[in-house]
Amino acid sequence: MALKIILIRPENIYNYNNYPALNLILIGSSLRAAGYDVKIINCAFEKDPLQTIKSELSGALFAGISLLTSEAPESFRIMKFIKENSVVPVVVGGWHCTLFPEQMAECEYVDYVVAGEGEEHVVVIAESLSRGSPLNSKIFKKKFVDSESLPMPDYSIDSDIERFISSYLTDKLSEIAVQPMRWLPYESSRGCPSQCTFCINVVTGNTQYRRKSAKKVITEIEYIVKKYRLTHLKIIDDNFFVDIKRVREVCEGIINRGLNITWDGECRCDYFNEHLLNYETLKLARRSGLIQLTLGIESGSTYTLGLMKKGITPEQAENAVKECDRHGIIARSSFILEVPGESSLDIKQTIRLINRLRKYSKFTCGVCTFRPYPKCELTTKLIQGGYLPEPKVFSDWTDQNVIDMYTSAEYIRPWQVNGRYSEAVAFYLNMESAVRLGNHQIDNCWDRKINSLFSLAGKVRNRLMFYGMPMDKNLYKRFLVGFYKKRTDLEKSGAYPLSCMKG
């Protein structure tokens, strides 16, 4: 009988649950290929997560927890519970552990820490524990795996996978994709060669681009699409378009195999040129099913883009949006306000750029105030300047105020030039784009009308650049909280499964 390993996805403080834990699926796929019995527990879907975990501890070789910073409170609670109720070793990984491996190793409820890519490390840990052999280290630091040798992603390891497949996407693409949409995230490469000063890839040394061959990608996509009857694939690579020859081969493979899906990915704005994403390549990608590109525009200010080391200009950003619109591809664009060092004028230049880009029918955007991701260059300067404390032990990361300071998308922070103004700007720009709640997610016709009115209110404010007297903002927050609380309660009761959500 195969030894059992449980992998746990903690609930996050923001109640975001519509993406499957692809990292745990990939880890689990490697463990299953090595002969282990793997079970994933999604705490967000459990009425009593701790009791579910307790019921699986008996006979488990170890319990693996992958966590983001926003999942620290639930992770700490789970680790403590496991150690108080069993002798099962606790192995932790994920982005937070990659950023703070030594700090995580000092936590009394942690036995082993995996920092970086974990597929090979977890198999080594499992084999050592199964033999009763001592491990040489408590911390297993980053080691790039050979993407070509990784096993096929086995999404079925997650017993909740059908919930995700038939769940909603907040992306605008959901409005034009084939309905009912059936989708999954897919990873074809890792790393991004860009040097942005706010990015976790730079901090963790994840700037070396590693990719699966086009042949392997096409084979995996075909298998996944057919097995799960997908209509859409969300390619989550940090930068899918680094190797444009491979991109063309993948697009041609999707067409030649008659997969008949839509897909989306992420791309840099300066790739829209004659050598990379030229007219013919965009036309080919559109034929293969590309309906949305996520563009990291970030700012309408040349000065701010320099602070961020983005390596692009506002003119290149507008060209990218224009070319997407020309080919019928949604330009899902991201922007950041209050980058340390920018002025109120820089922020207003960003608002004006967004207002100008609204003329393109396929443009949509998400806006946040600068989130000081731990360890990045801009965050380090803030800590050195005394604006931001960094927790010294893992338990300190369980404070929601600390988590909000580092990760909240709209937050008033001490170094901002006009925090209240920028928080309102981000809120209303997002309100116009309906990034928090799209009408395609809403069943009730009255709720859809209310949501549309809020979006219109955001549009009026943004064109006038007037963000005072935010009564409508407070009303919208109450509307969103009520809507999602009701839906979450219905989901947990089983009365409103994700598969029933409006497409």
Phi, psi and omega in degrees: 000132182292142177291142185266139174231130177254134178246130189241130172255110181288158175281142180263164187287347182261001178061036174270116186225009189271358175256135174290158180280082183299326179299318179290327177296318180291318175299313180297325179297319178293319179293318179295320178297333178274001174103011182262152176269119188243136176230131177258133177246116175268104185298331182296337183259004182258134177295322178223085185305319183295321179290325176297316178297316180301322181292341182258354185290328182299121178083001181284138178287317171199164175248123180256133179235123176254128187223144166266166180302322181290352178255008184300314181301312180293323179298315180299317180297319181292314180302313180300317181297316181297314183291332179276346184239006181195176173250015181290128178296146178252123178246128182242150178203192182104177186300319182297321180288328177293325178284325185229059184297317182292320178297319178294321181295335180282346180293132185293344182262007183247133177262318182219145181239130175252117180251118182099204183294131192251354187304315181281322181299316184293328177292319177298316179297315180299316182294320179294316180293323181292331178272349184076019181273142178289145177267142185287341184215157174269339181245129176248104188274168190311133176216117181295132178268161176278104185302327184292334183266356180292146179290162176303132178302124182255088183295339182292347176301327178274111183294345179265011190299325180295328177300319181287318182304319183260011180276174182278158165243135179285345180305149178298335180302334181298338181284337185241351180287160178301133181245146358288136182284136172235119190220161171211153172280150179218140180245120180252346180206167177225150178088157178215128183285355180290160186241035183303136187284357181248004192261139180292334179297321179292316181300318186266008179071024183266039181263356176277118183283124178234130184222154170283153177294157179301322180299314180294318180300313181296318179298315181292318180299314181300316180297313183294316181299316183285320182295319185255008178053051183281149172249344182216144177236128179257102180280114190262011178308143177298329179204088185294338192259018179298314180257094187291332177297317178295321178301313180297319180296320179295315179300315179297323178295319178298318180292311185295330180270003174060041186286334173054055177237167166254161179206163176218163181201184180249147184207150174278147182292329182281001176279350180277082180211180185292339184268334183245265181272073177275182184303313184294320180292318177296321178297318178296315181298320179296319178298326182282351176120002180297122179236354180205138171238134174270120183249126177273080180284312172074319183203155173262004182255125177298323180297313181296319178300327176292319177301325184273352184054043181288330179074022177227169177240160175302328179294319177295324179296314180295323177298319179297315179296318180299316180292323175299313181299320180300326183260007179073030181251128179295131176261090181275102193251142180251145180223149179233128176256158176065039171295130183308122180109343180274163183250176177299325178297319178299319180296318179293329175296325177293316178300316181296321178296316180298315178300323179291322182287343180297343180291342177273122188297334182266007180273136169214162184211156171237133185235137177223161167277153186307124176260119184281075179308132183307137171081349181287164187304313181294323178293318179301320178294323178294320178295316179296330180276359177082011180277339191216120175276147177247122180306142183263341179227155186299323183300333179292338179284355180276356178282120183299328178297322177293315180298315179300319181301323183270331192234345184295137184288329180229107188206143178269118186240155191296337184267357186289147180286329176203076188300317182295319179295311184294323177298320179291319178302310180301318182298312185287327175296320177290325179299317179297321180280351181055044182284336180278326184204113178265153181299334179292347179267353190254128178277316187286127185296325180292321176296323178295319179296318179297316180298321179295322179295320177296319179298319178295320178299319177298319180299314181299312180300317184293321179292323178278347186054043179246120186232019178274172179045066189277049179296321180293329177296315180295322177294320180294321177299316179295322178298315181295314180301314180296318181297309184287329177295316179298317181293318179297318179298319180292321179297313183292332178279348182084002182278344183217075182295155180304327183294345180268357184294148182295135178273000000 
